[in-house]
Amino acid sequence: MRNHKRATIYFSADILTALRMKAAATHRSISEIANEAVRDALADDAVDLDTFTLLRDDGVMSFHSFVSGLRRRGKL
């Protein structure tokens, strides 16, 4: 376990039971499952941040303008 740091995480009893069951069924540790879940969540965040950066200069449309556009296009 090189380059790993120890942390304490408090799970609800039901989540911990599910993690233990999944770990046993998949022959992986709870740490491996938790690391994968956190890695996936952070990757999703990175994609969202990239998208926000791309759209940052797109201009902002007001709610009123958006709804009016829907009405003009016959969507409402």
Biopython code that builds the backbone (N, CA, C, O; Angstrom):
import numpy as np
from Bio.PDB.StructureBuilder import StructureBuilder

atoms = [
    (1, "MET", "N", (0.828, -1.187, 0.000)),
    (1, "MET", "CA", (0.000, 0.000, 0.000)),
    (1, "MET", "C", (0.872, 1.249, 0.000)),
    (1, "MET", "O", (0.813, 2.072, 0.914)),
    (2, "ARG", "N", (1.661, 1.366, -1.020)),
    (2, "ARG", "CA", (2.505, 2.552, -1.165)),
    (2, "ARG", "C", (1.647, 3.754, -1.508)),
    (2, "ARG", "O", (0.616, 3.638, -2.170)),
    (3, "ASN", "N", (2.092, 4.900, -1.047)),
    (3, "ASN", "CA", (1.429, 6.175, -1.337)),
    (3, "ASN", "C", (-0.018, 6.226, -0.852)),
    (3, "ASN", "O", (-0.828, 6.973, -1.401)),
    (4, "HIS", "N", (-0.343, 5.455, 0.150)),
    (4, "HIS", "CA", (-1.679, 5.503, 0.719)),
    (4, "HIS", "C", (-1.607, 6.170, 2.077)),
    (4, "HIS", "O", (-0.634, 6.000, 2.811)),
    (5, "LYS", "N", (-2.628, 6.920, 2.405)),
    (5, "LYS", "CA", (-2.736, 7.577, 3.707)),
    (5, "LYS", "C", (-3.969, 7.045, 4.408)),
    (5, "LYS", "O", (-4.961, 6.687, 3.773)),
    (6, "ARG", "N", (-3.894, 7.001, 5.693)),
    (6, "ARG", "CA", (-4.995, 6.500, 6.498)),
    (6, "ARG", "C", (-5.973, 7.639, 6.786)),
    (6, "ARG", "O", (-5.559, 8.769, 7.044)),
    (7, "ALA", "N", (-7.267, 7.334, 6.739)),
    (7, "ALA", "CA", (-8.312, 8.297, 7.080)),
    (7, "ALA", "C", (-9.431, 7.555, 7.796)),
    (7, "ALA", "O", (-9.623, 6.356, 7.593)),
    (8, "THR", "N", (-10.147, 8.256, 8.611)),
    (8, "THR", "CA", (-11.294, 7.673, 9.297)),
    (8, "THR", "C", (-12.553, 8.226, 8.653)),
    (8, "THR", "O", (-12.740, 9.438, 8.548)),
    (9, "ILE", "N", (-13.409, 7.309, 8.226)),
    (9, "ILE", "CA", (-14.682, 7.694, 7.617)),
    (9, "ILE", "C", (-15.792, 7.021, 8.404)),
    (9, "ILE", "O", (-15.717, 5.827, 8.691)),
    (10, "TYR", "N", (-16.812, 7.775, 8.751)),
    (10, "TYR", "CA", (-17.946, 7.224, 9.472)),
    (10, "TYR", "C", (-19.091, 6.997, 8.488)),
    (10, "TYR", "O", (-19.620, 7.943, 7.904)),
    (11, "PHE", "N", (-19.467, 5.727, 8.314)),
    (11, "PHE", "CA", (-20.583, 5.357, 7.449)),
    (11, "PHE", "C", (-21.796, 5.039, 8.318)),
    (11, "PHE", "O", (-21.656, 4.619, 9.467)),
    (12, "SER", "N", (-22.978, 5.242, 7.760)),
    (12, "SER", "CA", (-24.170, 4.773, 8.460)),
    (12, "SER", "C", (-24.110, 3.242, 8.495)),
    (12, "SER", "O", (-23.444, 2.622, 7.666)),
    (13, "ALA", "N", (-24.798, 2.651, 9.442)),
    (13, "ALA", "CA", (-24.745, 1.200, 9.620)),
    (13, "ALA", "C", (-25.166, 0.460, 8.342)),
    (13, "ALA", "O", (-24.541, -0.530, 7.964)),
    (14, "ASP", "N", (-26.216, 0.939, 7.686)),
    (14, "ASP", "CA", (-26.693, 0.279, 6.466)),
    (14, "ASP", "C", (-25.670, 0.357, 5.339)),
    (14, "ASP", "O", (-25.458, -0.620, 4.621)),
    (15, "ILE", "N", (-25.038, 1.510, 5.182)),
    (15, "ILE", "CA", (-24.030, 1.673, 4.130)),
    (15, "ILE", "C", (-22.837, 0.771, 4.409)),
    (15, "ILE", "O", (-22.315, 0.130, 3.497)),
    (16, "LEU", "N", (-22.408, 0.720, 5.656)),
    (16, "LEU", "CA", (-21.275, -0.130, 6.000)),
    (16, "LEU", "C", (-21.598, -1.603, 5.758)),
    (16, "LEU", "O", (-20.746, -2.346, 5.271)),
    (17, "THR", "N", (-22.798, -2.029, 6.085)),
    (17, "THR", "CA", (-23.202, -3.414, 5.819)),
    (17, "THR", "C", (-23.167, -3.695, 4.325)),
    (17, "THR", "O", (-22.680, -4.741, 3.896)),
    (18, "ALA", "N", (-23.683, -2.759, 3.532)),
    (18, "ALA", "CA", (-23.671, -2.942, 2.077)),
    (18, "ALA", "C", (-22.241, -2.980, 1.551)),
    (18, "ALA", "O", (-21.925, -3.785, 0.675)),
    (19, "LEU", "N", (-21.383, -2.127, 2.072)),
    (19, "LEU", "CA", (-19.975, -2.127, 1.641)),
    (19, "LEU", "C", (-19.298, -3.449, 1.982)),
    (19, "LEU", "O", (-18.569, -4.005, 1.161)),
    (20, "ARG", "N", (-19.536, -3.950, 3.185)),
    (20, "ARG", "CA", (-18.949, -5.233, 3.575)),
    (20, "ARG", "C", (-19.419, -6.362, 2.666)),
    (20, "ARG", "O", (-18.632, -7.219, 2.265)),
    (21, "MET", "N", (-20.709, -6.352, 2.346)),
    (21, "MET", "CA", (-21.265, -7.387, 1.466)),
    (21, "MET", "C", (-20.672, -7.280, 0.062)),
    (21, "MET", "O", (-20.320, -8.291, -0.546)),
    (22, "LYS", "N", (-20.561, -6.056, -0.450)),
    (22, "LYS", "CA", (-19.987, -5.865, -1.781)),
    (22, "LYS", "C", (-18.517, -6.261, -1.796)),
    (22, "LYS", "O", (-18.049, -6.879, -2.752)),
    (23, "ALA", "N", (-17.797, -5.912, -0.757)),
    (23, "ALA", "CA", (-16.382, -6.272, -0.670)),
    (23, "ALA", "C", (-16.221, -7.791, -0.691)),
    (23, "ALA", "O", (-15.357, -8.317, -1.394)),
    (24, "ALA", "N", (-17.041, -8.485, 0.070)),
    (24, "ALA", "CA", (-16.955, -9.946, 0.098)),
    (24, "ALA", "C", (-17.335, -10.549, -1.258)),
    (24, "ALA", "O", (-16.696, -11.491, -1.726)),
    (25, "ALA", "N", (-18.376, -10.000, -1.879)),
    (25, "ALA", "CA", (-18.848, -10.544, -3.155)),
    (25, "ALA", "C", (-17.876, -10.291, -4.300)),
    (25, "ALA", "O", (-17.794, -11.087, -5.235)),
    (26, "THR", "N", (-17.137, -9.184, -4.229)),
    (26, "THR", "CA", (-16.234, -8.815, -5.328)),
    (26, "THR", "C", (-14.768, -9.111, -5.023)),
    (26, "THR", "O", (-13.885, -8.848, -5.839)),
    (27, "HIS", "N", (-14.525, -9.663, -3.829)),
    (27, "HIS", "CA", (-13.156, -9.998, -3.411)),
    (27, "HIS", "C", (-12.248, -8.771, -3.431)),
    (27, "HIS", "O", (-11.087, -8.841, -3.833)),
    (28, "ARG", "N", (-12.809, -7.641, -2.986)),
    (28, "ARG", "CA", (-12.045, -6.398, -2.874)),
    (28, "ARG", "C", (-12.211, -5.867, -1.463)),
    (28, "ARG", "O", (-13.111, -6.286, -0.734)),
    (29, "SER", "N", (-11.351, -4.953, -1.084)),
    (29, "SER", "CA", (-11.467, -4.348, 0.245)),
    (29, "SER", "C", (-12.438, -3.164, 0.204)),
    (29, "SER", "O", (-12.725, -2.606, -0.855)),
    (30, "ILE", "N", (-12.927, -2.804, 1.377)),
    (30, "ILE", "CA", (-13.773, -1.613, 1.483)),
    (30, "ILE", "C", (-12.985, -0.390, 1.017)),
    (30, "ILE", "O", (-13.542, 0.504, 0.379)),
    (31, "SER", "N", (-11.692, -0.351, 1.333)),
    (31, "SER", "CA", (-10.855, 0.773, 0.892)),
    (31, "SER", "C", (-10.807, 0.867, -0.624)),
    (31, "SER", "O", (-10.887, 1.963, -1.178)),
    (32, "GLU", "N", (-10.677, -0.262, -1.297)),
    (32, "GLU", "CA", (-10.643, -0.240, -2.768)),
    (32, "GLU", "C", (-11.957, 0.279, -3.331)),
    (32, "GLU", "O", (-11.968, 1.078, -4.268)),
    (33, "ILE", "N", (-13.060, -0.176, -2.759)),
    (33, "ILE", "CA", (-14.377, 0.260, -3.230)),
    (33, "ILE", "C", (-14.571, 1.755, -2.962)),
    (33, "ILE", "O", (-15.054, 2.484, -3.828)),
    (34, "ALA", "N", (-14.199, 2.207, -1.772)),
    (34, "ALA", "CA", (-14.345, 3.626, -1.420)),
    (34, "ALA", "C", (-13.450, 4.498, -2.295)),
    (34, "ALA", "O", (-13.878, 5.553, -2.764)),
    (35, "ASN", "N", (-12.198, 4.059, -2.517)),
    (35, "ASN", "CA", (-11.295, 4.828, -3.380)),
    (35, "ASN", "C", (-11.853, 4.951, -4.794)),
    (35, "ASN", "O", (-11.795, 6.022, -5.397)),
    (36, "GLU", "N", (-12.389, 3.865, -5.318)),
    (36, "GLU", "CA", (-12.966, 3.905, -6.668)),
    (36, "GLU", "C", (-14.147, 4.869, -6.727)),
    (36, "GLU", "O", (-14.274, 5.642, -7.676)),
    (37, "ALA", "N", (-15.011, 4.824, -5.712)),
    (37, "ALA", "CA", (-16.189, 5.703, -5.690)),
    (37, "ALA", "C", (-15.775, 7.177, -5.606)),
    (37, "ALA", "O", (-16.339, 8.023, -6.301)),
    (38, "VAL", "N", (-14.799, 7.478, -4.764)),
    (38, "VAL", "CA", (-14.337, 8.860, -4.633)),
    (38, "VAL", "C", (-13.640, 9.306, -5.917)),
    (38, "VAL", "O", (-13.835, 10.434, -6.371)),
    (39, "ARG", "N", (-12.834, 8.427, -6.499)),
    (39, "ARG", "CA", (-12.142, 8.752, -7.754)),
    (39, "ARG", "C", (-13.164, 9.062, -8.848)),
    (39, "ARG", "O", (-13.000, 10.026, -9.596)),
    (40, "ASP", "N", (-14.219, 8.248, -8.944)),
    (40, "ASP", "CA", (-15.270, 8.475, -9.946)),
    (40, "ASP", "C", (-15.988, 9.805, -9.707)),
    (40, "ASP", "O", (-16.266, 10.547, -10.649)),
    (41, "ALA", "N", (-16.285, 10.095, -8.438)),
    (41, "ALA", "CA", (-16.966, 11.358, -8.111)),
    (41, "ALA", "C", (-16.088, 12.554, -8.468)),
    (41, "ALA", "O", (-16.577, 13.548, -9.003)),
    (42, "LEU", "N", (-14.791, 12.457, -8.171)),
    (42, "LEU", "CA", (-13.879, 13.560, -8.503)),
    (42, "LEU", "C", (-13.724, 13.711, -10.017)),
    (42, "LEU", "O", (-13.596, 14.829, -10.516)),
    (43, "ALA", "N", (-13.734, 12.600, -10.747)),
    (43, "ALA", "CA", (-13.652, 12.668, -12.213)),
    (43, "ALA", "C", (-14.894, 13.363, -12.771)),
    (43, "ALA", "O", (-14.790, 14.168, -13.697)),
    (44, "ASP", "N", (-16.067, 13.056, -12.213)),
    (44, "ASP", "CA", (-17.300, 13.742, -12.634)),
    (44, "ASP", "C", (-17.206, 15.233, -12.357)),
    (44, "ASP", "O", (-17.610, 16.051, -13.183)),
    (45, "ASP", "N", (-16.669, 15.587, -11.188)),
    (45, "ASP", "CA", (-16.492, 17.002, -10.853)),
    (45, "ASP", "C", (-15.559, 17.682, -11.847)),
    (45, "ASP", "O", (-15.806, 18.816, -12.257)),
    (46, "ALA", "N", (-14.488, 16.992, -12.236)),
    (46, "ALA", "CA", (-13.528, 17.574, -13.185)),
    (46, "ALA", "C", (-14.202, 17.842, -14.530)),
    (46, "ALA", "O", (-13.952, 18.875, -15.151)),
    (47, "VAL", "N", (-15.050, 16.925, -14.984)),
    (47, "VAL", "CA", (-15.776, 17.118, -16.242)),
    (47, "VAL", "C", (-16.700, 18.322, -16.113)),
    (47, "VAL", "O", (-16.764, 19.158, -17.015)),
    (48, "ASP", "N", (-17.418, 18.414, -14.990)),
    (48, "ASP", "CA", (-18.319, 19.554, -14.776)),
    (48, "ASP", "C", (-17.547, 20.865, -14.775)),
    (48, "ASP", "O", (-17.978, 21.842, -15.387)),
    (49, "LEU", "N", (-16.412, 20.890, -14.093)),
    (49, "LEU", "CA", (-15.620, 22.117, -14.046)),
    (49, "LEU", "C", (-15.096, 22.502, -15.424)),
    (49, "LEU", "O", (-15.056, 23.683, -15.768)),
    (50, "ASP", "N", (-14.690, 21.500, -16.221)),
    (50, "ASP", "CA", (-14.259, 21.784, -17.592)),
    (50, "ASP", "C", (-15.400, 22.387, -18.403)),
    (50, "ASP", "O", (-15.196, 23.328, -19.170)),
    (51, "THR", "N", (-16.599, 21.843, -18.230)),
    (51, "THR", "CA", (-17.768, 22.354, -18.951)),
    (51, "THR", "C", (-18.079, 23.782, -18.523)),
    (51, "THR", "O", (-18.349, 24.639, -19.364)),
    (52, "PHE", "N", (-18.043, 24.041, -17.223)),
    (52, "PHE", "CA", (-18.302, 25.396, -16.738)),
    (52, "PHE", "C", (-17.282, 26.375, -17.306)),
    (52, "PHE", "O", (-17.630, 27.500, -17.663)),
    (53, "THR", "N", (-16.043, 25.955, -17.390)),
    (53, "THR", "CA", (-15.001, 26.820, -17.940)),
    (53, "THR", "C", (-15.289, 27.136, -19.403)),
    (53, "THR", "O", (-15.143, 28.279, -19.835)),
    (54, "LEU", "N", (-15.698, 26.120, -20.166)),
    (54, "LEU", "CA", (-16.011, 26.339, -21.580)),
    (54, "LEU", "C", (-17.206, 27.260, -21.765)),
    (54, "LEU", "O", (-17.238, 28.068, -22.693)),
    (55, "LEU", "N", (-18.191, 27.135, -20.878)),
    (55, "LEU", "CA", (-19.430, 27.906, -21.026)),
    (55, "LEU", "C", (-19.391, 29.257, -20.312)),
    (55, "LEU", "O", (-20.324, 30.051, -20.431)),
    (56, "ARG", "N", (-18.326, 29.512, -19.579)),
    (56, "ARG", "CA", (-18.234, 30.720, -18.759)),
    (56, "ARG", "C", (-18.484, 31.985, -19.575)),
    (56, "ARG", "O", (-19.144, 32.907, -19.096)),
    (57, "ASP", "N", (-17.974, 32.038, -20.780)),
    (57, "ASP", "CA", (-18.084, 33.249, -21.597)),
    (57, "ASP", "C", (-19.223, 33.184, -22.611)),
    (57, "ASP", "O", (-19.277, 34.001, -23.530)),
    (58, "ASP", "N", (-20.122, 32.234, -22.458)),
    (58, "ASP", "CA", (-21.229, 32.075, -23.388)),
    (58, "ASP", "C", (-22.310, 33.143, -23.234)),
    (58, "ASP", "O", (-23.169, 33.281, -24.104)),
    (59, "GLY", "N", (-22.275, 33.871, -22.173)),
    (59, "GLY", "CA", (-23.338, 34.839, -21.922)),
    (59, "GLY", "C", (-24.422, 34.185, -21.089)),
    (59, "GLY", "O", (-24.586, 32.965, -21.101)),
    (60, "VAL", "N", (-25.140, 34.991, -20.383)),
    (60, "VAL", "CA", (-26.158, 34.487, -19.479)),
    (60, "VAL", "C", (-27.523, 34.877, -20.014)),
    (60, "VAL", "O", (-27.752, 36.026, -20.393)),
    (61, "MET", "N", (-28.425, 33.908, -20.040)),
    (61, "MET", "CA", (-29.790, 34.165, -20.479)),
    (61, "MET", "C", (-30.682, 34.183, -19.249)),
    (61, "MET", "O", (-30.579, 33.307, -18.391)),
    (62, "SER", "N", (-31.537, 35.153, -19.161)),
    (62, "SER", "CA", (-32.437, 35.231, -18.012)),
    (62, "SER", "C", (-33.519, 34.165, -18.139)),
    (62, "SER", "O", (-33.795, 33.667, -19.230)),
    (63, "PHE", "N", (-34.109, 33.835, -17.031)),
    (63, "PHE", "CA", (-35.210, 32.873, -17.014)),
    (63, "PHE", "C", (-36.345, 33.363, -17.908)),
    (63, "PHE", "O", (-36.924, 32.597, -18.678)),
    (64, "HIS", "N", (-36.649, 34.643, -17.793)),
    (64, "HIS", "CA", (-37.723, 35.232, -18.594)),
    (64, "HIS", "C", (-37.444, 35.046, -20.098)),
    (64, "HIS", "O", (-38.331, 34.638, -20.848)),
    (65, "SER", "N", (-36.229, 35.342, -20.527)),
    (65, "SER", "CA", (-35.869, 35.191, -21.939)),
    (65, "SER", "C", (-35.960, 33.735, -22.379)),
    (65, "SER", "O", (-36.414, 33.442, -23.485)),
    (66, "PHE", "N", (-35.533, 32.836, -21.523)),
    (66, "PHE", "CA", (-35.564, 31.422, -21.863)),
    (66, "PHE", "C", (-37.001, 30.933, -22.044)),
    (66, "PHE", "O", (-37.314, 30.262, -23.027)),
    (67, "VAL", "N", (-37.872, 31.272, -21.093)),
    (67, "VAL", "CA", (-39.267, 30.847, -21.170)),
    (67, "VAL", "C", (-39.961, 31.502, -22.361)),
    (67, "VAL", "O", (-40.762, 30.857, -23.037)),
    (68, "SER", "N", (-39.663, 32.778, -22.627)),
    (68, "SER", "CA", (-40.239, 33.458, -23.794)),
    (68, "SER", "C", (-39.821, 32.754, -25.081)),
    (68, "SER", "O", (-40.628, 32.602, -25.998)),
    (69, "GLY", "N", (-38.562, 32.326, -25.149)),
    (69, "GLY", "CA", (-38.084, 31.586, -26.317)),
    (69, "GLY", "C", (-38.811, 30.259, -26.487)),
    (69, "GLY", "O", (-39.127, 29.861, -27.608)),
    (70, "LEU", "N", (-39.075, 29.579, -25.392)),
    (70, "LEU", "CA", (-39.845, 28.333, -25.467)),
    (70, "LEU", "C", (-41.242, 28.593, -26.032)),
    (70, "LEU", "O", (-41.740, 27.833, -26.862)),
    (71, "ARG", "N", (-41.862, 29.675, -25.572)),
    (71, "ARG", "CA", (-43.203, 30.015, -26.059)),
    (71, "ARG", "C", (-43.155, 30.349, -27.556)),
    (71, "ARG", "O", (-44.012, 29.896, -28.316)),
    (72, "ARG", "N", (-42.161, 31.136, -27.985)),
    (72, "ARG", "CA", (-42.037, 31.513, -29.408)),
    (72, "ARG", "C", (-41.858, 30.282, -30.291)),
    (72, "ARG", "O", (-42.366, 30.238, -31.412)),
    (73, "ARG", "N", (-41.140, 29.288, -29.788)),
    (73, "ARG", "CA", (-40.878, 28.079, -30.586)),
    (73, "ARG", "C", (-41.994, 27.046, -30.449)),
    (73, "ARG", "O", (-41.884, 25.936, -30.969)),
    (74, "GLY", "N", (-43.071, 27.415, -29.745)),
    (74, "GLY", "CA", (-44.216, 26.515, -29.630)),
    (74, "GLY", "C", (-43.999, 25.368, -28.654)),
    (74, "GLY", "O", (-44.726, 24.376, -28.708)),
    (75, "LYS", "N", (-43.026, 25.476, -27.771)),
    (75, "LYS", "CA", (-42.741, 24.418, -26.798)),
    (75, "LYS", "C", (-43.627, 24.524, -25.574)),
    (75, "LYS", "O", (-43.763, 23.564, -24.815)),
    (76, "LEU", "N", (-44.233, 25.695, -25.377)),
    (76, "LEU", "CA", (-45.152, 25.910, -24.233)),
    (76, "LEU", "C", (-46.524, 26.274, -24.713)),
    (76, "LEU", "O", (-47.424, 26.491, -23.902)),
]
sb = StructureBuilder()
sb.init_structure("model")
sb.init_model(0)
sb.init_chain("A")
sb.init_seg("    ")
for serial, (resi, resn, name, xyz) in enumerate(atoms, 1):
    if name == "N":
        sb.init_residue(resn, " ", resi, " ")
    sb.init_atom(name, np.array(xyz, "f"), 0.0, 1.0, " ", f" {name:<3s}", serial, name[0])
structure = sb.get_structure()
